[in-house]
Amino acid sequence: MCDTVRSSTLIEPVAVFDSILTPKKRKPRIYDLTCQPLIDSNQVKRSRLHPCDDSTSSELHKFNSIKPVDLTLDLKDTSTLKPCFGGRIGMTFITGHNSQKRIRFQDLVDKATLKKACLSSFSIDDDWLCDVFPSTIKICLARPKPKMVPESVDKLPVTNNILWVFPKMSAGYGAMHIKFQLLWYPKFLRVVITSANLMPHDWQELENVVFYQDFPILNSRVRQSQHSETASSSTNEFSKTLYNLLVSMNIPQSVIASVQKHDFSKALGMLVVSLPGKHDATSMETRQFGSMGLCTASQVISRQFRFDLEQAIVCMQTASMGSTHPAWLRYMLSAFRGQDVIPETPSLASFFTQSMSSIEPITILFPSRRTVETSRNGIPGGGTIFFSSKFWSTFPRHIIRDGVSKTQGILMHSKINVVIGIGYIDLLATSQQLDIVSVPIHTQDNAHDHNTKLEKEIHGYIYCGSHNATQAAWGSVPVMRSSVSTSSQSCKSIQHGHLQVEIKNWELGILLPFRIRDVCSHSSVGFNPDLSFVLPFEYPPAKYGPTDKPFSQY
């Protein structure tokens, strides 16, 4: 339920919103996302959103029952938005680099027919948000908590139709870094997973990755059947993971209930979620997060498509790096390969101190300072690329590669991890193009029939989402801790130790199995052109030069 601001707090919601949305002497801005003005200059002066009063604040939680004035009926026939039930993956539009394969923001958001939205982002341009979304719809926006908002406030209705939600953070540093969009249209729900913030810069100047899929409304009979069962038993892994994420983020129950009215049986891929906190690495409840969840999802893909990940090679393209050491790299490599080292390894110290292979099984792509300096916007354009130079002296330099985009002069803010069988590296180097398998991983009834035809042609999987190649995003190396509880189960933990993985950030991504274009038939079962993906960087990526260093702002 959407809580209103507590009366004990000394904060006025509208004042907070207006201070961000309408600074003094603010000049109207027009954003160009398609090399054409998004809106005419005469349309810049949009209708102001009405401030909350006591009566409307108390009703804001009725996300479904309060319907905005329907201004779209006469415009419905003019909308060009088509459902994408099979899913689509691509890179964001770049001004001056027009391509039909690139995804524009307005490809996702159709102002004429959009009914409501639930969004999450690390950085947000509120002015731009009001320009690109209809002013008549309800928007639930998960975001980092502004400093002026009291600690006790976890939800803030800032206008009649915009609710801010502040997911809980753990102590110390960390980021509410998760990025997704849930977009309700008359006949389907669109789920968008991306590395792009809700900023115009991320949708026209930086390369970001986007995956989205539409899900139809459940028929009334199925919906009634699901209503009589528990959420965990009536849905597949994709919808369960999404449901649990929204609950953990403190998204209003009315929003979550609206999500559950849709059919996720055709969902592609495996969702991977990171939640801040110190997670018990031996608990099934918390082993679904970060690197532990990555390991589990990798196992599912390997098992369903009978693909051997034991010798897989991993390439992590990232826009941020932190403290990186061989032990963590070995841990991440094991997670990407679906090798569950936590319960089976007798001695974690022995495992994590083994030397890395001379042929690097895992590499990290991050732009060198030279790459940023020579980019279209130069050093100022690297404002969202993060690395601290203090970590360079101990960094395992043999695994770093230069994050250079194929689009000349453009920096990549995407987070793309390629996990490929060792025998297909040369093939990918020649092709550079992936075809995402369009077989739902979660459909158990027909999975065997599809896999019989596809199992020999799966070459790996790709990750796309918000996770950077950092311990804050994926989690630390498991740390052995002692338990002091006297319960019988906890006594067992005392005897064997208590393994903990610490995650700092909120993150979301998706794993998608692929075949390499050169060896797949376009007429084969399980593929569609919207799921054809050209890697935005050269593979294999180039090593740093003798004098190169990672780009660093400090």
Secondary structure as the mmCIF struct_conf table of DSSP 4:
data_model
#
loop_
_struct_conf.conf_type_id
_struct_conf.id
_struct_conf.beg_label_comp_id
_struct_conf.beg_label_asym_id
_struct_conf.beg_label_seq_id
_struct_conf.end_label_comp_id
_struct_conf.end_label_asym_id
_struct_conf.end_label_seq_id
HELX_LH_PP_P HELX_LH_PP_P1 ASP A 3 ARG A 6
TURN_TY1_P TURN_TY1_P1 SER A 7 SER A 8
BEND BEND1 THR A 9 THR A 9
HELX_RH_AL_P HELX_RH_AL_P1 PRO A 13 LEU A 21
BEND BEND2 THR A 22 THR A 22
TURN_TY1_P TURN_TY1_P2 LYS A 24 LYS A 25
HELX_LH_PP_P HELX_LH_PP_P2 ARG A 26 PRO A 28
STRN STRN1 ASP A 32 ASP A 32
BEND BEND3 LEU A 33 GLN A 36
STRN STRN2 PRO A 37 PRO A 37
BEND BEND4 LEU A 38 ILE A 39
HELX_RH_3T_P HELX_RH_3T_P1 SER A 41 GLN A 43
BEND BEND5 LYS A 45 LYS A 45
HELX_LH_PP_P HELX_LH_PP_P3 ARG A 46 CYS A 52
HELX_RH_AL_P HELX_RH_AL_P2 ASP A 54 GLU A 59
TURN_TY1_P TURN_TY1_P3 LEU A 60 HIS A 61
TURN_TY1_P TURN_TY1_P4 PHE A 63 SER A 65
BEND BEND6 ILE A 66 ILE A 66
HELX_LH_PP_P HELX_LH_PP_P4 LYS A 67 VAL A 69
HELX_RH_3T_P HELX_RH_3T_P2 LEU A 73 THR A 78
TURN_TY1_P TURN_TY1_P5 PHE A 85 GLY A 86
STRN STRN3 ARG A 88 MET A 91
STRN STRN4 THR A 92 THR A 92
HELX_LH_PP_P HELX_LH_PP_P5 PHE A 93 PHE A 93
STRN STRN5 ILE A 94 ILE A 94
TURN_TY1_P TURN_TY1_P6 THR A 95 GLY A 96
STRN STRN6 HIS A 97 HIS A 97
TURN_TY1_P TURN_TY1_P7 GLN A 100 LYS A 101
BEND BEND7 ARG A 102 ARG A 102
STRN STRN7 ILE A 103 ILE A 103
HELX_RH_AL_P HELX_RH_AL_P3 PHE A 105 LEU A 108
TURN_TY1_P TURN_TY1_P8 LYS A 111 THR A 113
STRN STRN8 LYS A 116 SER A 120
BEND BEND8 PHE A 122 SER A 123
STRN STRN9 ILE A 124 ILE A 124
HELX_RH_AL_P HELX_RH_AL_P4 ASP A 126 VAL A 132
BEND BEND9 PHE A 133 PHE A 133
TURN_TY1_P TURN_TY1_P9 SER A 135 THR A 136
BEND BEND10 ILE A 137 ILE A 137
STRN STRN10 LYS A 138 ALA A 142
HELX_LH_PP_P HELX_LH_PP_P6 PRO A 144 PRO A 146
TURN_TY1_P TURN_TY1_P10 LYS A 147 MET A 148
BEND BEND11 VAL A 149 VAL A 149
TURN_TY1_P TURN_TY1_P11 GLU A 151 SER A 152
BEND BEND12 ASP A 154 ASP A 154
STRN STRN11 LYS A 155 PRO A 157
BEND BEND13 THR A 159 ASN A 161
STRN STRN12 ILE A 162 VAL A 165
BEND BEND14 ALA A 171 TYR A 173
STRN STRN13 MET A 176 MET A 176
STRN STRN14 PHE A 180 TYR A 185
TURN_TY1_P TURN_TY1_P12 PRO A 186 LYS A 187
STRN STRN15 PHE A 188 THR A 194
BEND BEND15 SER A 195 SER A 195
STRN STRN16 LEU A 198 LEU A 198
BEND BEND16 MET A 199 MET A 199
HELX_RH_3T_P HELX_RH_3T_P3 PRO A 200 TRP A 203
TURN_TY1_P TURN_TY1_P13 GLN A 204 GLU A 205
BEND BEND17 LEU A 206 LEU A 206
STRN STRN17 GLU A 207 GLU A 207
STRN STRN18 VAL A 209 PRO A 216
STRN STRN19 ILE A 217 ILE A 217
HELX_LH_PP_P HELX_LH_PP_P7 LEU A 218 ASN A 219
HELX_RH_AL_P HELX_RH_AL_P5 SER A 220 HIS A 227
TURN_TY1_P TURN_TY1_P14 SER A 228 SER A 228
BEND BEND18 GLU A 229 GLU A 229
HELX_RH_AL_P HELX_RH_AL_P6 ALA A 231 SER A 234
BEND BEND19 THR A 235 THR A 235
HELX_RH_AL_P HELX_RH_AL_P7 GLU A 237 SER A 248
TURN_TY1_P TURN_TY1_P15 MET A 249 ASN A 250
HELX_RH_AL_P HELX_RH_AL_P8 GLN A 253 VAL A 259
TURN_TY1_P TURN_TY1_P16 GLN A 260 LYS A 261
STRN STRN20 HIS A 262 HIS A 262
TURN_TY1_P TURN_TY1_P17 SER A 265 LYS A 266
BEND BEND20 GLY A 269 GLY A 269
STRN STRN21 MET A 270 SER A 274
BEND BEND21 PRO A 276 PRO A 276
STRN STRN22 GLY A 277 ASP A 280
TURN_TY1_P TURN_TY1_P18 ALA A 281 THR A 282
TURN_TY1_P TURN_TY1_P19 MET A 284 GLN A 288
STRN STRN23 PHE A 289 PHE A 289
HELX_RH_AL_P HELX_RH_AL_P9 GLY A 290 GLN A 304
TURN_TY1_P TURN_TY1_P20 PHE A 305 ARG A 306
TURN_TY1_P TURN_TY1_P21 GLU A 310 GLN A 311
STRN STRN24 ILE A 313 GLN A 317
BEND BEND22 ALA A 319 ALA A 319
STRN STRN25 SER A 320 MET A 321
HELX_RH_AL_P HELX_RH_AL_P10 PRO A 326 PHE A 336
TURN_TY1_P TURN_TY1_P22 ARG A 337 GLY A 338
HELX_RH_AL_P HELX_RH_AL_P11 VAL A 341 GLU A 344
BEND BEND23 PRO A 346 PRO A 346
HELX_RH_AL_P HELX_RH_AL_P12 LEU A 348 PHE A 352
TURN_TY1_P TURN_TY1_P23 THR A 353 THR A 353
BEND BEND24 GLN A 354 GLN A 354
HELX_LH_PP_P HELX_LH_PP_P8 SER A 355 SER A 357
BEND BEND25 SER A 358 ILE A 359
BEND BEND26 PRO A 361 PRO A 361
STRN STRN26 ILE A 362 PHE A 366
STRN STRN27 SER A 368 SER A 368
HELX_RH_AL_P HELX_RH_AL_P13 ARG A 369 GLU A 373
TURN_TY1_P TURN_TY1_P24 THR A 374 THR A 374
BEND BEND27 SER A 375 SER A 375
TURN_TY1_P TURN_TY1_P25 ARG A 376 GLY A 378
HELX_RH_3T_P HELX_RH_3T_P4 ILE A 379 GLY A 382
TURN_TY1_P TURN_TY1_P26 GLY A 383 THR A 384
STRN STRN28 PHE A 386 PHE A 386
HELX_RH_3T_P HELX_RH_3T_P5 SER A 389 THR A 394
BEND BEND28 PHE A 395 PHE A 395
HELX_RH_3T_P HELX_RH_3T_P6 ARG A 397 ILE A 399
STRN STRN29 ILE A 400 ASP A 402
STRN STRN30 SER A 405 SER A 405
BEND BEND29 LYS A 406 THR A 407
TURN_TY1_P TURN_TY1_P27 GLN A 408 GLY A 409
STRN STRN31 MET A 412 MET A 412
STRN STRN32 ILE A 416 ILE A 420
HELX_RH_3T_P HELX_RH_3T_P7 ILE A 422 TYR A 424
HELX_RH_AL_P HELX_RH_AL_P14 ILE A 425 SER A 431
STRN STRN33 GLN A 433 ILE A 436
BEND BEND30 VAL A 439 VAL A 439
TURN_TY1_P TURN_TY1_P28 ILE A 441 HIS A 442
HELX_RH_AL_P HELX_RH_AL_P15 GLN A 444 LEU A 454
HELX_RH_3T_P HELX_RH_3T_P8 GLU A 455 GLU A 457
STRN STRN34 GLY A 460 GLY A 465
BEND BEND31 SER A 466 SER A 466
STRN STRN35 ALA A 469 ALA A 469
BEND BEND32 THR A 470 THR A 470
HELX_RH_AL_P HELX_RH_AL_P16 GLN A 471 TRP A 474
HELX_LH_PP_P HELX_LH_PP_P9 SER A 476 PRO A 478
STRN STRN36 VAL A 479 ARG A 481
BEND BEND33 SER A 487 SER A 487
HELX_RH_AL_P HELX_RH_AL_P17 SER A 488 HIS A 496
STRN STRN37 HIS A 498 ILE A 503
BEND BEND34 ASN A 505 ASN A 505
STRN STRN38 TRP A 506 TRP A 506
STRN STRN39 GLU A 507 ILE A 516
HELX_RH_3T_P HELX_RH_3T_P9 ARG A 517 VAL A 519
TURN_TY1_P TURN_TY1_P29 HIS A 522 SER A 523
BEND BEND35 SER A 524 SER A 524
TURN_TY1_P TURN_TY1_P30 VAL A 525 GLY A 526
HELX_RH_3T_P HELX_RH_3T_P10 PRO A 529 LEU A 531
STRN STRN40 SER A 532 VAL A 534
BEND BEND36 PRO A 536 PRO A 536
STRN STRN41 PHE A 537 PHE A 537
BEND BEND37 TYR A 539 PRO A 540
HELX_LH_PP_P HELX_LH_PP_P10 PRO A 541 ALA A 542
STRN STRN42 LYS A 543 LYS A 543
HELX_LH_PP_P HELX_LH_PP_P11 TYR A 544 GLY A 545
TURN_TY1_P TURN_TY1_P31 PRO A 546 THR A 547
STRN STRN43 PRO A 550 PRO A 550
#
